[in-house]
Amino acid sequence: MDNKEKSLKILSIKPGTKYMAIAVLDNQDLVYWRNKKIRYMQISDSQTIKRQKNVLNKLIEFWKPEIIAVEDIFYIQSRKSSLLNLLVQKIKEISKEGKIKVYLFSPILVRKFICKKERMNKMNTAKLLVIRYPWLYKKYEKENKKRWYQFKFGLRIFDAIAVGLFCFHQLKSYKKY
């Protein structure tokens, strides 16, 4: 008899005040990824929140995830951002409305899981994810060429993917799928 694994669809999010990195995993298969710009110049916080809600509702409607995995606000600079805190709160509300379980994970735990024996940082996390998903190599290489002091917006997508994988493995260790 075929011992096929039950499909678990996870919408994974790395929230931000300007960009929201999104990944959809079907079990461990990466089926969608995108850095979605949610804030443009001169739009209010309320418009940004409304835009995020529209983006998430469309994603939920199309992909129908069972789980939403979110990278938690961890670093002190991020914790001080009232807009970022509000955006994460809205993600929780949207998931509750859609009756979807939401899990928040520390970026440190996620990187520790992905990097294992490698040095734990964003670039190594991205490098190891490229080994698993080789079609992301161009995105990784583009960010890798930037100088250390340049902000690497493209790495956000790797954070979202890592959170989704970590969530899958956490759930798999507790339940049978």
N, C-alpha and C positions, 0 to 999 in steps of 0.2 A: 504494500500500500504506500502511496505517495505521502511523505511526511513534509508537506509544504508549510512554510512559515506564514502565519497570518499577517496580512498587511497592516501596518501602523503608519498613518500619515501624520507627520509632524510639521507644523508651521513654526519656523525658528526665526527669532527676531533679535537683532542688535539695535536697540533704540538709540536715537540721537535727535538733537534739536534741529538739525539741518537735513541729514540723511538718515534713512532707516534701512538697514541691511536686512534682507529677507531671503530665507532659503526654505524650500519645501523638500522634505525627505520622505520617501516611501520606504519604510524600514531604514536601511542604510544607503539606499539609492538616492542620489541627489537628482531631483527632477526639475527644480526651478531655483534660480538665484538671481538676485538683483539688488542694486543699491538704489533705493527710491528716494528722490529728493522730495521732501515734504515741506520745506520752508524756502521761500524765495525772498528776495530783497523786499523790504517794506510791507510785509504782511504781518498781521497781528498774531499774538499767541493763540487767540481763539480760532483764527483761520487756519493756523498750523494744526491745531488739535482736530478741527473739522476735516482737514485734508488727510490726516493720518487715519481717522475713522473711516473715511471713504475708501482709502487704499486697503485697509484691513478687511472691511466688509466685502469688497470685491474679491480679495484673495480667498477669504473664507467661503464665499459663495462658489467660487470656481473650483478650489482644491478640496473643500470639505475635510479639513483636518480633524483628527480626533484629539490632538494635543497641540497646545501652543507653548513653545519653550522660549524663554526670554532671558537674555543676559542681564543679570541684576545690576543695579547701580552700585558700584563698589568703591570707586576712587573718590576721595574727598572733594575734588573739584566738581565731579559729576553730581555728588550728593547735594551740593549747594545750589544746583540749578533747579529752580522751581518749575520751569517749563519741562525739563526732562522728567522730573518726578511726576508731574501731571500726565505726561505722555504714557509713562509706565502704568499709572493708575487707570488711564483710559483703555489700555490694552487689556487689563484685568476685567474692566467693566464690559468691554466688547465680548470677551471670551465667556463671561458669565451670561450675557444676553443670548449668545449662541449655544449655551450649554456645553462649552468646550473646556476641558481641564487645562489649566495654565500652571506652568512650573517656572520658577525663577532660579537661575543658577549663577553662582559666583564665577567671574572670569578666571580667577586663580585656580579653582577646582577644575574648570573646563580645560585650561591650558595644561595643568598637571596631568590630566587624563590623556590629552592628545600627545603631549611632548614626551611623556614617560621618562626616558633617560637623556633626552636632549635638553639643552638649556631652555628654560621656560620663558618665552617671549612671543610677541605677535608674529615676527618673521619666521621663527621656527615652527610655530603652529601652522602658518600658511604653507610653508615648505612641505610639512608632513601631510597636509591635506591635498596638496598637488600630487603627491605620490599616490594617494587613494583615488583622486579625481584628476587625471592628467589634462583634461580639456581646460582646466583653470590655469594652466602654466603661463599663458600670455599675461593674464591679470597679475599673477604673482611676480613675473619678471618685470613688468612695468613698475610695480611698487618697489621691487628690490633695487632697481636702478636709481631710485631717488636717494638723495643725500639724507643722512641721519636726522638733520634738522627740518626737513620738509615733512609736512603733515601727509600721512598716507591714508587718504580716504578709502582707497580701494581695498585696504586690509579689513575693513568692516565686514565685508561679505564673508571672509574666512572666519571671523568671529561668530557670525550667525550660523554658518555651517557646523562649526565646532560645537556650539551650544546644542544644535539639533542632534548631532551624533552622541554627545554626552547624555542627553535626555533619553535617547533610544537605549543606550547601554544601561543607564540607571533603571529604566522601566523593565528592560529584559531581565535584569538580575533579580527583580522582585516578582515579576509575573511571567507566565508562559504566553507567548504570542505566536 
